[in-house]
């Protein structure tokens, strides 16, 4: 499940509309829709805001760090882990 799907899942679990979530994380509700539909990817800063708004660890949105690294195409995992 992608980041956008996880954002939608968490938002719906909290009973929030896109506009309500947008207000919590200080972005427009239309941008929430773009994230959820995979049209754009949220920055790390925005992902942290989502995690805080949902009261979940960041990995609940991104998946395990190993999968995130692999999906990003980051080659030097040893350097990343330092």
N, C-alpha and C positions, 0 to 999 in steps of 0.2 A: 504494500500500500504506500503510495507516494505521500509527500509532505502535504500537498493540498488536500488529499483525502483525509489525512489525519487531522488537519485543521478543521475541516467540516465535521468530522466525527466528534471531536472534542467540543466544538461550538454547539452542536446539536445536543450532546450529552448535558451541557450546561443550560440548555434551553434558551440560548441567545440567538437573536437575529444577526445578520451580517452587520447591520448598522450599529447594534448594541456592542458587538465585539469590536468593531472599528472604533467606537468611542472609548472603549477600555484601553486599547493599544495606541490610540491617537493617530489613526489613519482613516481614510474614507471607506465606507461600507462597500463601495464599488471595487475598491482594491482587494478587499476580502474575497469577493467573488472571483477576481482574477487569480488570486492565490489558490483558491479551492478548485478552480477549473484547470489549473496547470498552465495558464497563459503566461504567468510570470512567477519567478521564485522569490520568496521573501529573503531579505538579507539576514545575516546572523543576528543583528540588533533587533530586527522585527521578530525573528523566531524566539528570542529570549523574552520579548514582551508577551508573545502568545503563551509561552510556557508559564510565565508568571500569572497571566490572566486565567489560565486553566488550572493553576496550582499543580502542574505536572513537571517532571524532569524534562529537559530538552530532548532527551532520547525518545520520549513518548511521541514526539512529532517527527523526529528525523530517523528513528530506528537506531540500532546499535552503531556505535562509532565506526566499527569495522566495515559495516555495510555502507555507511555514508562515505567513507574514504574510497571504497571500491567504486561506488556509483559516480563519484566526482572525477574519477580518473587520476587521482593523486598517486604518483608513482613511488615516492620515497616514504613509505609508511614508517620506517625506523626514524627518520628525521622528524616526521610529524609527531611521533610519540614522545620525543625528547622535551 
